[in-house]
Amino acid sequence: MRSYLRLSFRPLPKELLEAEKKEGAQFIFAAFPHGCGSEFRILMEGILQHVLPNVHHRLRALSATVLFRIPVVREIAMWTGCVDASRKTAERNLDKGNSLVVLPGGEAEQLMTEYGKEKVYLKKRKGFVKLAMRKRCPIVPMYVFGSSDLFHTSKFLYGHRYWLMKTCGICIPFCQGMFGSPVLPLPKKLTIVFGSPLEFEMEGHSPTDEELDAAHDKFTKALITLFDQHKASCGYGERELVIS
């Protein structure tokens, strides 16, 4: 599957390269967009040691709680380094010195995925920033070009599916890949790019609303800059990043 989707990483920025080499290096990698199935998250396993050699063995990915209740899916999630996306689990892993991969857009972003468009759900997602501030852990913005184009998507019964997601925590994307399959993606190239680590100013042990808003705004601008810097070279020069 990795060769089928031609997954590749762009060279890391100098700031991240230098920070990653330090003893005890720790980051929260905030990845966008989720896509219909976040295939890139699983495909990164096995090659991250070449990209992040110092932290890859202490890297955990936060995944939706519902995944750990589904047989087989639960085993795959645990095998690929996933942990429950609860706040306590995230804090416990950071306290252990682990780094995290988070998909802040979550199920809302998964549901709003639209073929041919770059859409992320971020305006109301501040929890990952607050976590980073409380644990004094840098955030690294991360964008996956091609993730939105792995399936043709449909808005059919969107309102009902959104209600189901909000009420029951179950996301049901209507999508079609190769041969109309909802699980076999289209053969689109995936390219992952990283930004520089972001650190945020804060007084006290937990950020005030103003400090959190300023940090969230800083991250949002960094993500937009990252997207704009790489979109042309990754084959998406005509697209604009839409933030909801």
Disulfide bonds with the S-S distance in Angstrom:
none
